[in-house]
Every structure is written in structure tokens, then in C-alpha cells.
Amino acid sequence: MEIADGIHKIDKVGGANSYLVVTDAGAAVVDTGMPGNEKRILEYARSVGVESERLQYIVLTHADIDHSGSAAKLRDLTQAKVEIHEADAPRLSGEKRLKEVNGSVRVLFALMGPFMRFTPINPDVKLRDSDRVLDLTVISTPGHTDGSICLYREGRAIFVGDSLRTDSVGRPMLPPAPMTLDMGQAKDSLRRISRYEYDLLLPGHGPPITHGASKVLTDFVRADFH
């Protein structure tokens, strides 16, 4: 589904939202969902005229399996460069374990473990704050993970990964506390991105906010962060 010029939400990707960014200079996938979504992502890209050789980048907002699970196989199919913040790169490569979760979610993940076949992958590029991918600027937003990032298209759109979620009708929500490493830091990161201007906000979970998104986030931060 094309949400705005050159920005698509890829249909029926399991796990987290996956997006396709198309520019004159090339194309990028932002997050890949759980393992097993690589063919669905490619089929969608081809359906909008983006062949595999034009897909240059696979950008991961963080290393959690529901965002990075199909990155390894998608790279095999496209030769696109996998990019992730340097702080999350060791979890993606398997040097460190994927993020620990707390509470009842931890029990659920333990039960699902045998069915979540994560393939570690060494990223091609380790991102830092202010780096560029096509026309997107990397904004470091730690809290949900050490290396969580947002991707900002100036004045127009921001991809926020799990720095922020939306509910079923598109209202902003904090990331779940049991799955967030440092909630105080996560709130500081949201304060940071609330200072930018954009009309469109694209979360890792929940529907995008498609009108006046920067004001929506600013109002959310002012109302809920004390």
C-alpha cells in the first residue's frame, strides 16, 4: 500500500511493519518482519516496479527478531546492504544474544523459541547518528534497544521502529515496558524526535499517522511525560 509518494507499507508482513522507500537513486526496505517474509517483501516490491537489483538497502530500526528476522535471506536474494546502528550490530550478528524480555512476555518467547529460527547476519554498514541512507537521515533513539534508530525524510516523514507504537486507530503509545531496555531513555528519545517536523509517522507496530504527525507526537509527549 503506497502511503505517500515513494513510501509503501508492505502488505501482509508478519511480525512488525515493513516499509519500502523508493527514490530516483534506488530503493530501501525498512525492517523485514519475522523470519519467512523475504519472498513476500520481494513480491510486493516487484508489484510496484522495483526489481531486486534496484533494492540497494535493508535498514533495520533495531535488532529484535520481529524487525530483523528476514534480513539475512532478503540480502541473499537481492545483494542489498544490511544496515543497522552500531550498538545493535552485535545482537544482529550473534556476538550478543537478542534482547532479553521480562515478565510474562519472557515465558511466551521461551515457548516460541524453537519456532523462531533467527539467522544471525553481519551487517554491511554500522550506522551512527546523522548518517544518510538515500534521502533518509538516521536519528539515534536508544531506549527500546541500545541501538534503536528512527529514519527521517526532512519535513515529510519519520520511520520510528519501536520507539513508538500506535493503537488500532492510530493513537500513539509507548513501547511495551517488558520489552524495553530503558523506558526513561525511550521517553527522552521520543522527546528528541518530537522536535522535528513531519506529516507522516510510520511505526513498527500499528497503523501510520498520516496527517499532522509531528503535532500528534508533540501533544502526546506533553500530555504523558512528566
Residue pairs with C-beta under 8 A, 6 or more apart in sequence:
1 8
1 9
1 11
2 8
2 48
3 9
3 200
3 202
3 208
3 210
4 156
4 157
4 200
4 210
6 21
6 22
6 23
7 19
7 20
7 21
7 22
7 153
7 157
7 200
7 202
8 19
8 20
8 21
8 22
8 44
8 48
9 17
9 18
9 19
9 202
9 208
10 17
10 18
10 19
10 20
10 29
10 40
10 41
10 44
10 45
11 40
11 44
12 40
13 32
13 33
13 37
13 40
13 41
14 33
14 34
14 36
14 37
15 33
15 34
15 37
15 65
15 66
15 67
15 69
16 31
16 33
16 34
16 64
16 66
16 67
16 162
16 204
16 205
17 31
17 33
17 202
17 203
17 204
17 205
17 206
18 29
18 30
18 31
18 32
18 33
18 37
18 41
19 29
19 30
19 31
19 159
19 202
20 27
20 28
20 29
20 30
20 41
20 44
20 45
20 48
20 50
21 27
21 28
21 29
21 30
21 134
21 136
22 48
22 50
23 134
23 135
25 134
25 135
26 54
26 55
26 56
26 57
26 134
27 45
27 50
27 54
27 55
27 56
27 57
27 134
28 55
28 56
28 57
28 58
28 59
28 80
28 133
28 134
28 136
29 41
29 45
29 55
29 57
29 58
29 59
29 74
29 80
30 59
30 60
30 61
30 151
30 159
30 202
31 59
31 60
31 61
31 67
31 68
31 161
31 204
32 38
32 41
32 58
32 60
32 67
32 68
32 69
32 70
32 71
32 74
33 41
33 66
33 67
33 69
33 70
34 65
34 66
34 69
34 70
34 116
35 65
35 69
35 70
35 73
35 116
35 117
35 118
35 119
36 69
36 70
37 69
37 70
38 70
38 73
38 74
38 77
39 77
41 70
41 74
42 52
42 55
42 74
42 77
42 78
45 51
45 52
45 55
46 52
52 77
52 78
53 78
53 79
55 78
55 80
56 80
56 81
56 134
57 80
57 81
57 83
57 133
57 134
58 71
58 74
58 75
58 78
58 80
58 81
58 82
58 83
59 83
59 84
59 127
59 133
59 136
59 151
60 67
60 68
60 71
60 82
60 83
60 84
60 88
60 92
60 123
61 67
61 148
61 149
61 150
61 151
61 159
61 160
61 161
61 162
61 163
61 204
62 68
62 84
62 85
62 88
62 144
62 145
62 147
62 148
62 149
62 161
62 162
63 84
63 88
63 89
63 91
63 92
63 98
63 99
63 145
63 147
64 98
64 99
64 145
64 162
64 179
65 98
65 116
65 118
66 204
67 161
67 162
67 204
68 84
68 92
68 118
68 121
69 116
69 118
71 82
71 92
71 121
72 82
72 119
72 120
72 121
73 119
74 80
75 81
75 82
75 121
81 124
81 125
82 92
82 121
82 123
82 124
82 125
83 123
83 124
83 125
83 126
83 127
83 133
84 92
84 123
84 125
84 126
84 127
84 147
84 149
85 126
85 127
85 128
85 138
85 140
85 147
85 148
85 149
86 126
86 127
86 128
86 147
87 142
87 145
87 146
87 147
88 145
88 146
88 147
88 148
89 123
89 126
89 147
90 96
91 97
91 98
91 99
91 145
91 147
92 120
92 121
92 122
92 123
93 120
93 121
93 122
93 123
94 120
98 118
99 145
99 179
99 181
100 106
101 109
101 178
101 179
102 177
102 178
102 179
103 178
104 178
105 176
105 178
105 179
106 178
109 116
127 133
127 138
127 149
128 138
128 140
129 138
129 139
129 140
130 137
130 138
130 139
131 137
131 138
132 138
133 151
135 153
135 154
136 151
136 152
136 153
136 159
137 151
137 152
137 153
137 154
138 149
138 150
138 151
138 152
139 149
139 150
139 151
139 152
139 158
139 192
139 193
139 196
140 147
140 148
140 149
140 189
141 148
141 149
141 150
141 160
141 161
141 163
141 186
141 189
141 190
141 192
141 193
142 148
142 181
142 182
142 185
142 186
142 189
143 163
143 175
143 180
143 181
143 182
143 183
143 184
143 185
143 186
143 187
143 188
143 189
144 161
144 162
144 163
144 175
144 179
144 180
144 181
144 186
145 162
145 181
146 181
148 161
148 162
148 163
148 189
149 161
150 158
150 159
150 160
150 161
150 163
150 193
151 158
151 159
152 158
152 159
152 193
152 196
152 198
153 198
155 197
155 198
156 198
156 199
156 200
157 198
157 199
157 200
157 201
157 202
158 193
158 196
158 198
158 200
158 201
158 202
158 213
159 202
160 193
160 201
160 202
160 203
160 204
161 203
161 204
162 175
162 179
162 203
162 204
162 205
163 175
163 186
163 189
163 190
163 193
164 172
164 173
164 174
164 175
164 190
164 201
164 203
164 217
165 172
165 173
165 174
165 175
165 176
165 203
165 204
165 205
165 206
166 172
166 173
166 203
166 205
166 206
166 207
166 208
166 209
167 173
167 206
168 206
168 207
169 207
170 206
170 207
170 208
170 209
170 210
172 201
172 209
172 216
172 217
172 220
173 206
174 180
174 183
174 186
174 187
174 190
174 224
175 186
177 183
180 186
187 221
187 225
190 217
190 220
190 221
190 225
191 221
191 225
193 217
194 214
194 217
194 218
194 220
194 221
196 214
197 214
198 213
198 214
199 210
199 211
199 212
199 213
199 214
200 208
200 209
200 210
200 213
201 208
201 209
201 213
201 214
201 216
201 217
202 208
203 209
209 216
209 217
